[in-house]
Amino acid sequence: MSISTTLNKVSAHDAPALADFLQVVDLTLSGLDSPTVRLWVERDTDGSIIASTGYEIGDDREHALIRSVAVHPGHRSSGKGSALARFAFERAAEEGASTAWLFSRRSGPFWQRLGCAPADRYELANVLSRTHQVRLFKETGQLDREVAWSRPLT
């Protein structure tokens, strides 16, 4: 079974549960209910969210900010995280993006295994300036502490 068959697009109804999940895995909550943010979740048999993935396309439609790629700690080390990241890369490319960008201070080796390279956080913030996560990081000063990554999608 592919990851795409286990993922469901997030609806407004899912936003509170997704926010709870992302807090547990310590990821950004900004823009979860925005129509510009594309998000998917996987639920277990009890209906609890066990994984998420998503992205936001920049205004120029050439750049995508990958975000909310997470797996519940009890479901890690199964390859699910890599499949979720690839899913987001593929959907963003289908929408026309040619470059994926993301922030990650803790998971550099994971992203490098998926073809990402260290990137300039200020370049990311420039090309994706209107995305929710970039705006939040600029407003709070967190941008100066972030680690950016990028990879081509084509």
CYANA upper distance limits for C-alpha pairs under 8 A (distance plus 0.5 A):
  1 MET  CA      5 THR  CA      7.21
  1 MET  CA      6 THR  CA      8.39
  2 SER  CA      6 THR  CA      7.69
  3 ILE  CA      7 LEU  CA      6.92
  3 ILE  CA     80 LYS  CA      8.24
  3 ILE  CA     83 ALA  CA      6.89
  3 ILE  CA     84 LEU  CA      7.51
  3 ILE  CA     87 PHE  CA      8.07
  4 SER  CA     87 PHE  CA      7.73
  6 THR  CA     42 GLU  CA      6.37
  6 THR  CA     43 ARG  CA      8.44
  7 LEU  CA     40 TRP  CA      6.30
  7 LEU  CA     41 VAL  CA      5.77
  7 LEU  CA     42 GLU  CA      5.27
  7 LEU  CA     43 ARG  CA      8.37
  8 ASN  CA     40 TRP  CA      5.72
  8 ASN  CA     41 VAL  CA      5.90
  8 ASN  CA     42 GLU  CA      6.87
  9 LYS  CA     38 ARG  CA      8.23
  9 LYS  CA     39 LEU  CA      6.44
  9 LYS  CA     40 TRP  CA      4.80
  9 LYS  CA     41 VAL  CA      7.06
 10 VAL  CA     14 ASP  CA      6.22
 10 VAL  CA     15 ALA  CA      7.57
 10 VAL  CA     38 ARG  CA      8.24
 10 VAL  CA     39 LEU  CA      5.95
 10 VAL  CA     40 TRP  CA      5.65
 10 VAL  CA     41 VAL  CA      7.00
 11 SER  CA     15 ALA  CA      7.25
 12 ALA  CA     33 ASP  CA      6.71
 14 ASP  CA     18 LEU  CA      6.55
 15 ALA  CA     19 ALA  CA      6.53
 15 ALA  CA     32 LEU  CA      6.85
 15 ALA  CA     33 ASP  CA      6.74
 16 PRO  CA     20 ASP  CA      6.81
 17 ALA  CA     21 PHE  CA      6.73
 17 ALA  CA     49 ILE  CA      7.80
 18 LEU  CA     22 LEU  CA      6.57
 18 LEU  CA     41 VAL  CA      8.35
 18 LEU  CA     49 ILE  CA      7.56
 19 ALA  CA     23 GLN  CA      6.65
 19 ALA  CA     29 LEU  CA      6.57
 19 ALA  CA     32 LEU  CA      8.02
 20 ASP  CA     24 VAL  CA      6.99
 21 PHE  CA     25 VAL  CA      7.04
 21 PHE  CA     49 ILE  CA      7.14
 21 PHE  CA     50 ILE  CA      8.28
 21 PHE  CA     72 HIS  CA      8.44
 22 LEU  CA     26 ASP  CA      6.32
 22 LEU  CA     27 LEU  CA      5.65
 22 LEU  CA     28 THR  CA      7.46
 22 LEU  CA     29 LEU  CA      7.34
 22 LEU  CA     68 SER  CA      7.76
 22 LEU  CA     70 ALA  CA      8.18
 23 GLN  CA     27 LEU  CA      6.59
 23 GLN  CA     28 THR  CA      8.19
 23 GLN  CA     29 LEU  CA      8.09
 25 VAL  CA     70 ALA  CA      7.45
 25 VAL  CA     71 VAL  CA      8.28
 25 VAL  CA     72 HIS  CA      7.46
 25 VAL  CA     73 PRO  CA      8.40
 27 LEU  CA     68 SER  CA      7.02
 28 THR  CA     68 SER  CA      7.77
 28 THR  CA    133 GLN  CA      7.69
 30 SER  CA    132 HIS  CA      6.36
 30 SER  CA    133 GLN  CA      6.55
 30 SER  CA    136 LEU  CA      7.65
 31 GLY  CA     37 VAL  CA      7.24
 31 GLY  CA    132 HIS  CA      5.94
 31 GLY  CA    133 GLN  CA      7.94
 32 LEU  CA     37 VAL  CA      7.20
 32 LEU  CA     39 LEU  CA      8.40
 33 ASP  CA     37 VAL  CA      8.07
 36 THR  CA     56 GLU  CA      6.58
 36 THR  CA     57 ILE  CA      7.71
 37 VAL  CA     54 GLY  CA      7.72
 37 VAL  CA     55 TYR  CA      6.48
 37 VAL  CA     56 GLU  CA      5.19
 37 VAL  CA     57 ILE  CA      8.11
 38 ARG  CA     54 GLY  CA      5.80
 38 ARG  CA     55 TYR  CA      5.94
 38 ARG  CA     56 GLU  CA      6.61
 39 LEU  CA     52 SER  CA      7.68
 39 LEU  CA     53 THR  CA      6.28
 39 LEU  CA     54 GLY  CA      4.72
 39 LEU  CA     55 TYR  CA      7.22
 39 LEU  CA     68 SER  CA      8.23
 40 TRP  CA     52 SER  CA      6.11
 40 TRP  CA     53 THR  CA      5.95
 40 TRP  CA     54 GLY  CA      6.65
 41 VAL  CA     49 ILE  CA      6.95
 41 VAL  CA     50 ILE  CA      8.02
 41 VAL  CA     51 ALA  CA      6.10
 41 VAL  CA     52 SER  CA      4.81
 41 VAL  CA     53 THR  CA      7.08
 42 GLU  CA     49 ILE  CA      6.21
 42 GLU  CA     50 ILE  CA      6.28
 42 GLU  CA     51 ALA  CA      5.58
 42 GLU  CA     52 SER  CA      6.78
 43 ARG  CA     47 GLY  CA      5.67
 43 ARG  CA     48 SER  CA      5.63
 43 ARG  CA     49 ILE  CA      4.78
 43 ARG  CA     50 ILE  CA      5.92
 43 ARG  CA     51 ALA  CA      7.58
 44 ASP  CA     48 SER  CA      6.02
 44 ASP  CA     49 ILE  CA      6.99
 44 ASP  CA     50 ILE  CA      6.84
 49 ILE  CA     72 HIS  CA      8.48
 50 ILE  CA     71 VAL  CA      6.38
 50 ILE  CA     72 HIS  CA      5.46
 50 ILE  CA     75 HIS  CA      7.69
 51 ALA  CA     69 VAL  CA      8.02
 51 ALA  CA     70 ALA  CA      5.94
 51 ALA  CA     71 VAL  CA      4.80
 51 ALA  CA     72 HIS  CA      6.48
 52 SER  CA     68 SER  CA      6.54
 52 SER  CA     69 VAL  CA      5.90
 52 SER  CA     70 ALA  CA      5.78
 52 SER  CA     71 VAL  CA      7.15
 52 SER  CA     84 LEU  CA      7.76
 53 THR  CA     67 ARG  CA      7.03
 53 THR  CA     68 SER  CA      5.50
 53 THR  CA     69 VAL  CA      4.61
 53 THR  CA     70 ALA  CA      7.01
 53 THR  CA     84 LEU  CA      6.27
 53 THR  CA     85 ALA  CA      7.30
 53 THR  CA     87 PHE  CA      8.30
 53 THR  CA     88 ALA  CA      6.89
 54 GLY  CA     66 ILE  CA      6.51
 54 GLY  CA     67 ARG  CA      5.79
 54 GLY  CA     68 SER  CA      6.19
 54 GLY  CA     69 VAL  CA      6.99
 54 GLY  CA     88 ALA  CA      6.04
 55 TYR  CA     64 ALA  CA      6.82
 55 TYR  CA     65 LEU  CA      5.77
 55 TYR  CA     66 ILE  CA      4.72
 55 TYR  CA     67 ARG  CA      5.66
 55 TYR  CA     68 SER  CA      8.08
 55 TYR  CA     88 ALA  CA      6.91
 55 TYR  CA     92 ALA  CA      7.59
 56 GLU  CA     64 ALA  CA      6.04
 56 GLU  CA     65 LEU  CA      5.65
 56 GLU  CA     66 ILE  CA      7.15
 56 GLU  CA     67 ARG  CA      8.15
 56 GLU  CA    131 THR  CA      7.26
 57 ILE  CA     61 ARG  CA      6.22
 57 ILE  CA     62 GLU  CA      8.07
 57 ILE  CA     63 HIS  CA      6.55
 57 ILE  CA     64 ALA  CA      4.89
 57 ILE  CA     65 LEU  CA      6.87
 57 ILE  CA     92 ALA  CA      7.72
 57 ILE  CA     97 ALA  CA      7.73
 57 ILE  CA    131 THR  CA      8.32
 58 GLY  CA     62 GLU  CA      7.32
 58 GLY  CA     63 HIS  CA      5.84
 58 GLY  CA     64 ALA  CA      6.28
 58 GLY  CA     65 LEU  CA      7.92
 58 GLY  CA    127 VAL  CA      7.65
 58 GLY  CA    128 LEU  CA      5.71
 58 GLY  CA    129 SER  CA      8.32
 58 GLY  CA    130 ARG  CA      7.65
 58 GLY  CA    131 THR  CA      7.21
 59 ASP  CA    128 LEU  CA      7.87
 59 ASP  CA    130 ARG  CA      7.90
 61 ARG  CA     95 GLU  CA      8.24
 61 ARG  CA     96 GLY  CA      6.79
 61 ARG  CA     97 ALA  CA      6.14
 62 GLU  CA     96 GLY  CA      6.76
 62 GLU  CA     97 ALA  CA      4.57
 62 GLU  CA     98 SER  CA      5.71
 62 GLU  CA     99 THR  CA      6.95
 63 HIS  CA     97 ALA  CA      5.60
 63 HIS  CA     98 SER  CA      6.65
 63 HIS  CA     99 THR  CA      5.49
 63 HIS  CA    100 ALA  CA      6.44
 63 HIS  CA    101 TRP  CA      7.74
 63 HIS  CA    127 VAL  CA      7.54
 63 HIS  CA    128 LEU  CA      7.52
 64 ALA  CA     92 ALA  CA      6.87
 64 ALA  CA     97 ALA  CA      6.50
 64 ALA  CA     98 SER  CA      8.44
 64 ALA  CA     99 THR  CA      6.83
 64 ALA  CA    100 ALA  CA      5.37
 64 ALA  CA    101 TRP  CA      6.55
 64 ALA  CA    128 LEU  CA      8.10
 65 LEU  CA    100 ALA  CA      6.47
 65 LEU  CA    101 TRP  CA      5.40
 65 LEU  CA    102 LEU  CA      5.95
 65 LEU  CA    128 LEU  CA      7.68
 65 LEU  CA    131 THR  CA      8.24
 66 ILE  CA     85 ALA  CA      8.47
 66 ILE  CA     88 ALA  CA      7.29
 66 ILE  CA     89 PHE  CA      8.05
 66 ILE  CA    100 ALA  CA      6.96
 66 ILE  CA    101 TRP  CA      6.50
 66 ILE  CA    102 LEU  CA      5.67
 67 ARG  CA    102 LEU  CA      7.12
 67 ARG  CA    103 PHE  CA      8.41
 69 VAL  CA     81 GLY  CA      7.49
 69 VAL  CA     84 LEU  CA      6.95
 69 VAL  CA     85 ALA  CA      6.77
 70 ALA  CA     81 GLY  CA      6.99
 70 ALA  CA     84 LEU  CA      8.43
 71 VAL  CA     75 HIS  CA      6.83
 71 VAL  CA     76 ARG  CA      6.56
 71 VAL  CA     80 LYS  CA      7.69
 71 VAL  CA     81 GLY  CA      6.66
 72 HIS  CA     76 ARG  CA      7.12
 75 HIS  CA     80 LYS  CA      8.45
 76 ARG  CA     80 LYS  CA      7.46
 76 ARG  CA     81 GLY  CA      7.86
 79 GLY  CA     83 ALA  CA      6.88
 80 LYS  CA     84 LEU  CA      6.60
 81 GLY  CA     85 ALA  CA      6.72
 82 SER  CA     86 ARG  CA      6.64
 82 SER  CA    110 PHE  CA      8.48
 82 SER  CA    114 LEU  CA      7.78
 83 ALA  CA     87 PHE  CA      6.57
 84 LEU  CA     88 ALA  CA      6.90
 85 ALA  CA     89 PHE  CA      6.75
 86 ARG  CA     90 GLU  CA      6.55
 86 ARG  CA    114 LEU  CA      8.42
 87 PHE  CA     91 ARG  CA      6.68
 88 ALA  CA     92 ALA  CA      6.56
 89 PHE  CA     93 ALA  CA      6.66
 89 PHE  CA    100 ALA  CA      7.40
 89 PHE  CA    153 LEU  CA      7.19
 90 GLU  CA     94 GLU  CA      6.64
 90 GLU  CA    153 LEU  CA      8.19
 91 ARG  CA     95 GLU  CA      6.87
 92 ALA  CA     96 GLY  CA      7.10
 92 ALA  CA     97 ALA  CA      6.07
 92 ALA  CA    100 ALA  CA      8.34
 93 ALA  CA     97 ALA  CA      5.26
 93 ALA  CA     98 SER  CA      6.69
 93 ALA  CA    153 LEU  CA      6.43
 93 ALA  CA    154 THR  CA      7.74
 97 ALA  CA    153 LEU  CA      7.51
 98 SER  CA    152 PRO  CA      6.39
 98 SER  CA    153 LEU  CA      5.36
 98 SER  CA    154 THR  CA      6.16
 99 THR  CA    150 SER  CA      7.42
 99 THR  CA    151 ARG  CA      6.34
 99 THR  CA    152 PRO  CA      4.95
 99 THR  CA    153 LEU  CA      5.73
 99 THR  CA    154 THR  CA      8.20
100 ALA  CA    150 SER  CA      5.91
100 ALA  CA    151 ARG  CA      5.91
100 ALA  CA    152 PRO  CA      6.68
100 ALA  CA    153 LEU  CA      6.90
101 TRP  CA    124 LEU  CA      7.20
101 TRP  CA    148 ALA  CA      7.61
101 TRP  CA    149 TRP  CA      6.13
101 TRP  CA    150 SER  CA      4.77
101 TRP  CA    151 ARG  CA      7.24
102 LEU  CA    148 ALA  CA      6.21
102 LEU  CA    149 TRP  CA      5.82
102 LEU  CA    150 SER  CA      6.88
103 PHE  CA    121 ARG  CA      8.45
103 PHE  CA    146 GLU  CA      6.90
103 PHE  CA    147 VAL  CA      6.05
103 PHE  CA    148 ALA  CA      5.05
103 PHE  CA    149 TRP  CA      6.72
104 SER  CA    108 GLY  CA      6.99
104 SER  CA    146 GLU  CA      7.45
104 SER  CA    147 VAL  CA      6.01
104 SER  CA    148 ALA  CA      6.80
104 SER  CA    149 TRP  CA      7.85
105 ARG  CA    146 GLU  CA      6.63
105 ARG  CA    147 VAL  CA      5.66
105 ARG  CA    148 ALA  CA      8.42
107 SER  CA    111 TRP  CA      6.98
108 GLY  CA    112 GLN  CA      6.56
109 PRO  CA    113 ARG  CA      6.74
110 PHE  CA    114 LEU  CA      7.31
111 TRP  CA    115 GLY  CA      7.17
111 TRP  CA    116 CYS  CA      5.89
111 TRP  CA    117 ALA  CA      8.31
111 TRP  CA    149 TRP  CA      8.21
112 GLN  CA    116 CYS  CA      5.16
112 GLN  CA    117 ALA  CA      6.53
115 GLY  CA    151 ARG  CA      6.68
116 CYS  CA    149 TRP  CA      6.35
116 CYS  CA    150 SER  CA      5.59
116 CYS  CA    151 ARG  CA      5.15
117 ALA  CA    149 TRP  CA      5.90
117 ALA  CA    150 SER  CA      6.04
117 ALA  CA    151 ARG  CA      6.84
118 PRO  CA    147 VAL  CA      8.17
118 PRO  CA    148 ALA  CA      6.52
118 PRO  CA    149 TRP  CA      5.04
118 PRO  CA    150 SER  CA      7.06
119 ALA  CA    123 GLU  CA      8.22
119 ALA  CA    124 LEU  CA      8.05
119 ALA  CA    147 VAL  CA      8.25
119 ALA  CA    148 ALA  CA      5.56
119 ALA  CA    149 TRP  CA      5.22
119 ALA  CA    150 SER  CA      6.36
120 ASP  CA    124 LEU  CA      6.90
120 ASP  CA    147 VAL  CA      8.49
120 ASP  CA    148 ALA  CA      6.59
120 ASP  CA    149 TRP  CA      8.18
121 ARG  CA    125 ALA  CA      6.62
121 ARG  CA    143 LEU  CA      7.76
121 ARG  CA    144 ASP  CA      8.49
121 ARG  CA    146 GLU  CA      7.43
121 ARG  CA    147 VAL  CA      6.90
121 ARG  CA    148 ALA  CA      5.44
121 ARG  CA    149 TRP  CA      8.44
122 TYR  CA    126 ASN  CA      6.55
122 TYR  CA    143 LEU  CA      8.49
123 GLU  CA    127 VAL  CA      6.76
124 LEU  CA    128 LEU  CA      6.44
124 LEU  CA    129 SER  CA      8.25
124 LEU  CA    148 ALA  CA      7.70
125 ALA  CA    129 SER  CA      5.51
125 ALA  CA    134 VAL  CA      6.36
128 LEU  CA    134 VAL  CA      7.42
129 SER  CA    134 VAL  CA      6.45
129 SER  CA    135 ARG  CA      7.11
130 ARG  CA    134 VAL  CA      7.37
130 ARG  CA    135 ARG  CA      6.83
131 THR  CA    135 ARG  CA      6.74
132 HIS  CA    136 LEU  CA      6.64
133 GLN  CA    137 PHE  CA      6.62
134 VAL  CA    138 LYS  CA      6.62
134 VAL  CA    143 LEU  CA      7.99
135 ARG  CA    139 GLU  CA      6.61
136 LEU  CA    140 THR  CA      6.63
136 LEU  CA    142 GLN  CA      8.50
137 PHE  CA    141 GLY  CA      6.30
137 PHE  CA    142 GLN  CA      5.18
137 PHE  CA    143 LEU  CA      5.23
138 LYS  CA    142 GLN  CA      6.96
138 LYS  CA    143 LEU  CA      6.00
141 GLY  CA    145 ARG  CA      8.33
142 GLN  CA    146 GLU  CA      6.96
